[in-house]
Every structure is written in structure tokens, then in C-alpha cells.
């Protein structure tokens, strides 16, 4: 039992990675704007997250190769494959760096809800020093367990807050579990899924070393991600306490009125935990991804966790976040670029995972996807195309100053892309598998 709890704590790094200030903002905004109606989207996004994370972790658990190594093995020999690997690296590193400032400022927002008078640059510097010490002194496994503790504390705070506002259980069961998209919530639904299913998490989960069996990994990872989904739902329920546009200050004020000082204190601790955990995971995931895609299997020690290469990546990402945090600025141009690049790479990674999970050169037959898993993975892959296309068009519209197409049009385009991109790739993979099995 103790080992099981430690395994769950270990995999909570994935929950720590996707429950950041962005998720807090998006989930609380969903609660404030649409009540319980979008709970189903969080549940679905949690399932989608598990499907992709389990696939990437299964590759490592069974083959001994992480996702980056498997990609290089299958596609690194071609010019297009090399470009793909570099695109994945650039997209993920730029995303980690761009959103690191938001993570740090989210942690700052949590502290300022209860301190108020401390200058923001000083808080940013203290958070940066704390994150730097933890990343420098700890191993990946130690940091993963520490993040599990932070997630537990953060989860307790948000769950307690959600319970204290006394949500209507009958309305939750009546309205929260029926897949429906209220008018004006289309982008928010995609945002709830997009903040939970992110490319660097897929590489992070695959790059974590462990001695768990595939079955133990599946169970522990499922529980850890499920608890992360529960926390996200608690954040949405907390957001229902306010009406109108969401802000941290407005939510804190509403909770203080309804629950007294404990309400804003729990919110502050939860928000600080979300910001700090995502600050650590964004930097750590950048290094793990770089190691996964760039390390030489013949000389793996060159990317040792205490080596210059590994540390220089997370220091760069943390440094960029601190710079923009001290300036109290969101690096908007870099975020736009990161949105565009991640809009391309997320569906590509999902497609690659889809193929790798059915490839006998990567996994033996008893560890490949079954029919049900392939159907679920196909649905999630289409959703990543829809999210990626939306983010790509959103970034392009901000650069070109034009309105986004109607969401129905975007959905139709995503279906066409799914048919023209996914099905030929699946056929190619199945034909290749048939040839190899003869």
C-alpha cells in the first residue's frame, strides 16, 4: 500500500503540470460564466489526458525507450522526420518559456491575495530562487514527489473551498454530466481540454524513469490524473461563487464574503500551489523533452540530470519567466508563437503516438492498443486537431487582425484534416504491420 501511494505521488507530476494558473483561470471562468454546464468537458479532458499520457508512458515501460527515442528510431532517418523532431523541440521549448511567466505571476497572484503590500518584483525573485534551488538540488524523481505533495495541498484547498460554498449536488448531476455546449462557450470548452492535454506533458511523462510494471504504471497514473481532474472540477465549482467576468481578486472578495477569511486564504494557497508547481514542471519538462529528443543513446551521460546540458535548458526557461515576471509582463508575441507552434505539434504528436502504439517494432502485440483503445485514441487525436487548428487560427488572427472563422467551420475543417491525415497514416501503419507479420 505504501508503495502504491508513492507511485501515485510520483505520477502526480502530470497533474502538477496541467493544473497551473491557466487551468485555474479557465476552469473558474467556466464556473462563473456557465455554472455546472461544462463539468463534462473537464471529465472528458481528463480522460483524453490519460489516454495520451498512458500511451507515452507505456512505450517507456515496455520498450525502455522514451517517446523522443522512439520517434528518432522510427522517423529520424528521413529528412522529414528530422524536421519533425526539431519542430517538436522548438514548439515545446518555446511553449514552456512563453507560459513560464504566467506560471510565476500566477504564484505571485496567490501570495498577493493575502500579503498585498510586498512588491511584486521581490515576490517574483523569491519564487525564482526557490524554484532554482529545488531544480538544482533535486533529482527528477525527488522533484516529482515534491510536486505530488504540492498538488495534494493545492487539491485539498480547492476541494475544501468548493465544499464550503455548498454547490447543489442535484443540479451538478442534472446539468454537469450531459455533453452540451452553451452559446458562447465553444472556445472555453476547447480551452478546458487544451489546458489539460499539452504536448510537453506527453514528453515529461515518457521521460520519467521508474521501476513500475506496465500494469502498476497504468493504475497509478490513472489515479494521479483522475485526482488532477477532480481538482479541476473543484476549481470550476469554486468559480460558480461569482457572476460575470472572472478575476482572482473578484473571486477572493466573493469567497471572503461568503466564507469569511478562510475562503480567500484557501484560494491564495491553492493558486500559489498551482503557480509554483507549474513553474517547476514547465522548466523540468523543457529539459526532459530536450534530453528525450537530443540525447545520444550511445552516450546518454551527456544529458545527465546534473549535467550542463540538462540544467542549461531549465535555467533558460526559468530565467525567461523571471525576466517577464519582474517586468510584470506577459510575453505576448512569444505566447502567440507558442500557440501557433503547439497548434501544429500537438496533433502531430497525437498521430505519432497513435501509430507507435500499433507498431510491432516499438511494442510487442500484447502491449499494443486494442480496438477500444484505438477508437478512443482516434477521438482524442481528432480533438487535438480541432484544438490545434483553433489555436493556430487564433494566433494568426492576432497577428493578421482578422476575426476567427465560425466554430462550425473550424470543426468541419478539422474533420476533413482528420480524414485526409489520420486515415492514410493508419492504413500505412496497418499495411506495414501486415508486411512485417508475414
Secondary structure, 3 states (H helix, E strand, C coil): CHHHHHHHHHHHHHHHHHCCHHHHHHHHHHHHHHCCCCHHHHHHHHHHHHHHHHHHHHHHHHHCCCHHHHHHHHHCCCHHHHHHHHHHHHHHHHHHHHHHHHHHHHHHHHHHCCCCCCCHHHHHHHHHHHHHHHHHHCCHHHHHHHHHHHHHHHHHHHHHHHHHCCCCHHHHHHHCCCCCCCCCCHHHHHHHHHCCCCHHHHHHHHHCCCCCCHHHHHHHHHHHHHHHHHHHHHHHHHHCCCCCCCCHHHHHHHHHHHHCHHHHHHHHHHHHHHHHHHHHHHHHHHHHHHHHHHCCHHHHHHHCCCCHHHHHHHHHHHHHHHHHHHCCCCCHHHHHHHHHHHHHHHHHHHHHHHHHCCCCCCCCHHHCCCHHHHHHHHHHHHHHHHHHHHHHHHHHHHHHCCCCCCHHHHHHHHHHHHHHHHHHHHHHHHHHHHHHHC
